[in-house]
Amino acid sequence: MVQPLEPLEEHPDEDADVETEFEREGLGPKAGEKDWDPYEAQLPEGDPDNPKSWSRPYRWYLTMLGGLLVMNATFASSAPSGIVPNLMEQFTFGEEVATLTISLFVAGYCVGPLVWGPLSEQIGRRNVFIISFIFYTGFQVGCALSPNTASILIFRFLGGAFAAAPLSNSGALISDMWDAGTRGDALAFFTLAPFAGPTCGPVVSGFMGVAGVDWRWVFWLLTCFSGFCLILIIFTLPETFLPILTVKRAKKLRKETGDDRYWAPLERQKLNFGALAKQTLARPFAVLFQEPILIAISLYMSFVYGCLYLLFEAYPIVFTEGHGFNLGITGLTYLPLLAGGGTGVVGYLIVFNPRYVKAQQKFAPAPVPPEYRLECCMIAAPIFAIGFFWFGWTSYPSISYWAPLMAGFMLGCGLEWIFLALFNYIIDAYLFFAASALAAATVARSCFGAGFPMFATQMFDKLNPRWASTLLGCIAVLMGPIPFVLYRFGSTIRSKSKFSPTKLPAPTPPAPKEVAEPEDQDAVNNA
C-alpha cells in the first residue's frame, strides 16, 4: 500500500488525515511507531502472502478475472434488449414496462454497492464475491422461470443488486495487488469491461430473438455465465484485502507457536451489528457528500454512464426504424462502441501510462499527484461531446449507416478514457477508502444508468435523433471542463480533504505535453 506522507511540523497532530487513522485501524502501527507491538501480525511488501508480492502472471490472471466478473454483470444488464418484442408478447405489457427489465437491473446497482463495497472492508473481498454471486446466479434462474410481469421485474432488480458486487469491489481488488505505476495498465483492461458487457448483450440476445429461440434461454444463458464465474471465484480467487490477510497471519502464528499474544488490528475491532451496519452503509455517503472532488467526478461519470444506457434505446430508433435493420443486425451496431473502447485501452497503454511511469521517476520517493491521471480525460471530454453531435446529425436514413456507426466508435473511445482516468484518480486520491469511494461513485452513476433509458425513447421520438443528440452533446460540453478544473485545482482541494491522504498541497502538475522536474525536494514532499 502507498503510505500517506507525514505532515509538516507546522500542522498539529490533531490535523492528521483520516487516511492515516483508518490505515492504522486496519493494519496497526508499524515497527518503531507509538503503540507498536512486536506480537502484532504484519505483512510487509516482499512477504509472499502480501498480494503485491504475488507473481505477475497470477496477478494478471486475477485482474482479468475481476474484469470478467464486471463484464458478467454488465452483460446481464443489457441482455433483455434483444428480446423485448418476445417479452411484450409473453407478458402483454407495453414498451415502457419492457424498458424496466433493463432499468431495474441497473437500479439494483444503486443498492448493492452500499453494502458490498464497505462490507468487503470488514469480511474481505473473496467472501463478498462468493455470497453475492450465489444469490445473483439464483436470481437468473428466477428470471428464466418467471410466470408473470411482477416476478421478472423483481428478480431483475434483485439480480442487479447482487451483481453490483464486482462493480465496486473489482477495482478495489486491483488496487490491493498493484502499485500505482502498474495499476494503470491493469485498470486499462478492467475499465473496458463495463462497456464490453452492455455492447455484447444486445448482439447475443438480438440474434437469439431473430433465430426464434425462446426468450427464457437468454436468462438460462445468463445463469450459465454467472454460474461459471461463481466456480472461478470459489476455486481461483484468493483473499486480497491486507487487513483480512493479517488476521489469517495472526491465527497462523498463534497455531504454530502456541502463543496467544499474536494478534491483528482487525480482530480487536469489536462492533455490534448496529455499529457495523452504520459503518458499512454510511461510509460511502460520508465519503461522497464531504468530498467536492468525488461529487464532481461522480456527476460526470454518471452522465457518461447514463448516456451509454440511453444508446440502447436510441440505436433501435436510428438503425431499426431508420435503416430497417432487424434486431440481430441492430445488435451488431453496438460493436463500434466496443471497438472504440478497445482502441482507447491501446492508446492509454502506449501513450498515457508510460508518461505516468516517467512521472513516478520524477517524483520518487513521493507518490505522483493523482491529477496526473486526468490527462486522457481532458482529451476525451471534447471527443465524447463531438461524438454525440456526429451521431445525431448523421442519423438521417438517407445518410449511410456507417456515419453514425463511426460516431459510436468515437463515443466508445471517449467513454473508455473518461472512465479510465477517473477510476484511477479515485483510487489514487482515496487509497485505503477506494472501495467506499468507488461504491459511492457506482451508486451515483447507476441512478443515471437506470433513469436515462426511461425517457430515452420519448426524447428521441419527440425531438428526433438529431436534436436529442444535440441536447446530450451540449450537456457534455458543459460538463467537459470538470477534468480541466480538477487538473488545475485538484491538489488544493485535496489539501482540505478529510479522506484523501494528501493533506498538503501538491505541486501544480505540468502541462500535459511534458512532465516537469520538481524544483526541489520540498516540492516532492508536498506532492
N, C-alpha and C positions, 0 to 999 in steps of 0.2 A: 504494500500500500504506500502511496505517496504520503509522506509525513507533512503535517502542517508546519509552516515556518514559525520560528519564535518571534514574538512581537518585540519591538524596540523598547528600550528601557523606559522611555517616557510614557509608555502605555501601561497603566496599572494592571496588576494581575487579574482583578475582577473583570477586566475587559476582555479576558481570554475568550476566543470564539467557541461556539457550541461544538464545532467540529472536533476540537481537541478534547472537550469533555466527553463527547459521545464516543470518540475513539478509545479513551481511557476506560469508559464504561464497558466497551466490548472487548478490548484487548488488555486492559490494565496498564499500569506504569511500566516503563522499560527499565532495564538494569541501570542503576545509578540514580534514577529519579526518586523523588519523595514517595514514600509508601511502597517502594518496590519490595517484593517478597521473593526470595530465591526458590520458594516452592510453588510459585505461580507458573503454570504451563505456558510456554512460548513457542511460536512457530515463525522464526525469523526467515527472511528471504534466504534461499540457499538450502533450507531444510527440505528434504524430499517430500514431506507432507504438505508443504506450502504450495498452493495452486500455481503460483508464479514460477515455481521451480520444476513443474512437470515438463515432460518433453514437448518440444514444439509441435511435432505431428499429433500428439494426443490432445494438446490444447486447441489445435486447429480442428480436430475432429469434433471436440465439444462445442467450438464456435459454430461449425456447420450444423451440428445438432440443434443448438439454440435457434439458429435461423430457420431450420426445418420446422421446429415447433411453432414459430411465429407464422410461417407460411401455411401451416396446417390450419391455424385459427383464422387467418385472413382469407384463405381459400374457401373455408366453410361459410364465411360471411356473405360472399357474393354468389355462391353456387346456385341458389334458387333462381337467379335472374334468368337462366336459360329455360326454366320450366314454368314460368309464370302463367302462360296460357293453360297448361295442364292443371295447375293448382286452381285457377279460376274456374275451370270446368268441373273439377272434382268437388270443390267446396262451395261453388256458386257464390263467390264473393267478388267484389269489384277490384279495379286496378289499385286503388289506394290501400286496400287491405293486403293485396298481394305485395305491395311495396314494404309492408310491415314485416314480412318474412326476412327482409334484409335489415331494415332499420332496427327492429327489436333485437336482433342478434348483436348489432353494433352497440345498441343501448346497453346490452349486458356488459360491454367493455367499460361503461361508466361506473358499474358497481364492483366488478371483480377486482380491479387494481387497488381499490380502497382496502381490500383485505389481503390480497396476495403479495403486494409489494412489501408493506410493513411486516406482515406475518413471516415472510422469508427471513427477515432480520431477527426473528425470535426462534423459529424452529428450523431454519435452513432452507436453501433453495431446492434441494432434492425432494424433501418431504412435501413442499408446496406443489411441485410439478406432479408428483405421484398422486396426491389427493385430488388435485384439480382435473387431471386427465382421466382418472377413473370415472368421475361424475360426468365429465364432458362426453366421454365415449357413450355412457349410458343414455345421455340426453339425445344423442344422434339416433340411437335405437328408438327412443320415444318419438322422434320426428318421423322416422320411417314407418312407424305403426300408428300414427295419428289418425283417429277416426273422424275428427271434426276440426273446425276452424280454431276454436279455443285451445285445443290441445297442441296443435302445431305451433301456434303463436307463443304459448307458454314455454314449450320445450325449446323453441328458438331463443327466447330471451335467457332462459337458464343456461342453455348451451353457450351463449355468448359470455355470460358472467364467469363461467368456469374456464372457457377458452382464453380469457383475458390474462391468465397467469403468465404465459410467455411474453406478452406484450410489455409487462413491467419488469419481469424477472430475467429475461434472456439478456437484456442489456446489462443488468447487474451481474449476471453470470460471467459475461465477457470482462467486465471491469475487475472481477475477482481474480482473473487469470493473467491479464496482460498489463504491461507497463504502458505509460501514456503514449510512447512512440509507436509501439506495435498495435495498440488498441485502435488506432485509426484504420489500419489495414483490416483488422477483424471486424470493426463496425461497418466498413465499406460493404462487406458481403452481407452482414446482418441486416442492415437497413434496406437492402434490396428485397428482403422477404415480405415486408408489409405491402409492397406493390406487386410482387410476383404472384402472391396468393389471389388477391382480388382480380387481377387481369386474367389468370388462368381459369378461375371459377366459371365465368360465362362461356369460355371456349368449350370446356368439358360438358357442362350441363346443356349448352346450346345444341351440340351435336347429339347428345343423348336424347334431347327432346325431338329433334328433327328425325332421328332414327326410329322414333316410336317406342323407345324404352319407357317403361312405367316410371312415373315421377318418383316413386318410392326408392328406386335404385340409386338415385342421386344421393339420398341420405344413407343408404346402405354403403355406398362408396365412401362417404364421409366417416361412417362408423369404422370401416376397414382402415382408413388412413389414420384416424385418431388412435385406433387400437394398436396399429403398427408403431406409432410414436410412443405409446404407453410402454410397449415392450422394450423399445430402445432406452427409455428413461429408466425403467426398473433395472435393466441389466448392464447399462453402459454409462449412466450419468452419475458421477460421484458428488459428494457434497463439496462445494467450493467456498462457502462463506467462512471466513477466517475465525470469527468468534466461536462458531459451532465446531470447527476443527480443533480449536484449542481445548474445548470441553472434552472431545474424544481423546486428545493427547493427555489431559489430566487423568481421565479414567484409566487410560493405559498405564500411566506411571503409577497410579495407586495399586493397580492389579499386579504389575511386575515387581514393585518394590515392597508392597505391603504397608506402605507409609500413607496414611490417610491425610497427611498435611498438604499433598499436592492438590491444586485447585485451578479453576479457570474463572475469569471475571463473570462470564455469563451465568455460571452456576450460582453466584451469590446475588443475582437479581431475583428477589422474592416479590413477584407481582401476583395479586389475586386476579380473578377473571375480569372484574370490572376495570382494574387499572390496566390490565393487558389489552382489553378491548378499547379503552380510551386511547392508549398509546398507539395501538395498531390502526384505528380508524381516524384518529385526529392528526397524526403526524403528517400525512400528505397535504392536508389542508393547512396545517400550521406552516409548512414549508412554502406552499403556494401563495397564500394570502399575505405573507410577510416578506415576500421576495419580489420586488418590481421586475427584476430580470426574468424570473420564471413566469410571471404573469405575461410579459411581453412575448416571450418565446412560445408559451402555451397558446396564446391568442393567434400567433402567426401559424404555428403548426396545425392548430385546429382548423383554421380557414383552408389551408392547403389540403389537409386530410379530408375535410368536408367536400372539397372540390373533386377529389378522387372518387368518392362515392356518388357524387352528383353526376359524374360522367356515365355511371351505369344506367341512369335514366335518360341522359341526353343522347348517348350514342344510338340507341334504337330509334329515336326520333330522326336523327340525321341519316343513319345508314339503312335502317329497316324501312321507315316510311319514305325517306327522301330518295334513296338509291335502290330500294326494292330488294335488299338482302334478306335471306331467311335467317332464323335465329342462330344457326350454326356458323354461317359466314359472318354475321354481326359479331359473334363471339371472337372471331379472328381479328376484328378491327381493334381489339384491346391490346393486341400483341405489340404494336409500336410503343405503347406506354412502357411495356416491359423492356423492349429493346432500348428505349431512351434511358431507363434506369440502369440497365447493364452498361451502356456507354458512359453514364455518369460514374459508375464504380471504377471502370477502367481509367477514366480521366483523373479521378481522385488518386488512384494508386500511382499513376505515372507523374502527375504534376503536383498535387497539393500535399499529400502525405510526405514525400521526400523533403518538401520545404519545411514541414513541421519538424522532421528529424533534424534538419540543419539548424532550426531554431533551438532545439534541445541542446545542441552542442554550444550554441552561443550563450545560453542562459545557465548552463551547468555550473554548480550543482543544484541550483534552484529550479523549480518547475517552470515550464513555459506558461505565460499567462493564457488563460482559456480563450481570450479574444483572438488568438492566432487561428483558432478553429473556424472562424467565421469567413475566411477568405472566399471559399467556394460558394457560401450562401450569398455573399454580396454580388457574385456573378450570376447566381441562379435566380435572384429576385426579379431582375428585368426579363430574364429568359422565360420565367413562368408567366409573367404578365403578357408578354408578347405572344406566347403560345395560345392564350385564350382569344386574343384579337385575331390571330391567324385562323384558329379553328372556327370562330364564328363567321368570319367574312369569306370563308371558302366552303361554307356548308350548303350553298345552293345546289340543288340537284343537277343543275346544268354544268357545274364545275366538276372536274374529275375527282373521284373519291380519294385519290392519292393525296390531294392537297390537305384535307382535314386529317388524314392518317399521319402525315408528316408533322402536323401540328401536335398530334398526340405524342410523337417521338420527342418533340421539344418539351412538352409538358412533363413527360416521364423523366427526362434528364434534369429539369428544374426541380421536380419533386424530390428526386434522389439526393441532389446536392443540398437542398434545404434541410431535409431530414437528417442527412449525414452530418452536416455542420452543427445543427442544433442538438442532436443526440450527443455528439462529442462534447459540445460546450456544457451541457447539463452535467455530464459525468465529471468533466474536469473541474467545473466550478463547485460541485457539491460533494464529490468524492464519496465519503462514508454515508452520506444521505442519498446516494444515487438512486437506490430502489424507491425510496419515498418520493423523490423529485420526479423520477420517471413515471411513477404511479399517478402523481398529480397531473402531469402533462398528458398521460394517457386518458385519464378521466375527462379532462377538458376537451381534447380533440375528438374523443369518442362521442361526446354530446353533439358536436358538429357533424361527425360522420353519420350519426343516426338521424339527425334532423334534416340535413340537406336533401337526401333523396325524397323526403316527404313533400317538398314543394318544387322539386326539380321539373317534373313533368308539366305542372301547371305553369311554371315560369317560362319554360321553353315553348309551350303551346301559345301562351298569351303574348309573349314578347317576340316570338320566333327565335330560332337559334342564333341569328346574327346579334340582336340586341341583348339577349340573355347572356351570351358570351362576352359581349362588350361590357355589360354591368360587372361581371366577375373580373374581367381584366382591369377595370377601373379600381375595384376594391383591392386587387393585387398590387396595383400601382401605389395606392395609399398606404398599404402595409409594407411595401418594399423597403422603406428607409429603416425598418427595425434593426436589421443586422448592421447597417452602417452606424446607427446611433450606438449600439452596443459595442461595436469595434472601437469607437472613439471614446465613449464614456463608461464602458463596462467595468473597468478596473476601479474607477472612482465609486461607482455604485456598490461594487462588491466590498469595498473597504468599510461600508456601513452595514454589511450583511451580518445576520445572526447565524446563518447556516453555511455560508461559504467559508472555506478555510483561509482564504486570503483576506486578512484584516487590514493590511496596509496597502496603499495604492501601488499598483504595478506600473512600470514604465509604459507610456503610451506606445502601443505597437506601431511598428513602422508601416509605411505604405505597402500594399500587397505585393508590389513588384520586387521587393528585396527585403531581406531580413537584416536589420541594422545591428551592429555590435553594441552591447551595453557599454555605457560610458565608463562605468567603474563598478567596483564590487558592491558599493552601496545600492546602485541601481539594480543589480542582480538580486540582492537580498530583499528588495522591495517588491519583487515580482510576485 
